[in-house]
Amino acid sequence: MTGSPKRLHIDRDMCEAHALCVEIAPEIFDLPDDDIAVCDENPPEKLWPKAYSAASACPRQAIGIVEGIPGRPSPKGK
């Protein structure tokens, strides 16, 4: 575990290969031959600001950020 209880997720059904994520964070995202973005689900902590920017910029909102550890309530839920 990277020490961060969050991970990135790309909805393959929603991705339309606009590639804004790749432009914003090429260290995290790639667009292989099938034209569906892929990502490092657990990027280093220093790259999370770029991950959030890429998720916000996605025209289809295909990039999700899952926060918290499965099976445990999120501290934000208090």
Buried (B, 14 or more C-beta within 10 A) or exposed (E): EEEEBBBBEBBEEBBEBBBBBBEBBEEBBEBEEEEBBBBBEBBEEEBBEBBBBBBEBBEEEBBBBEEBEEEEEEEEEE
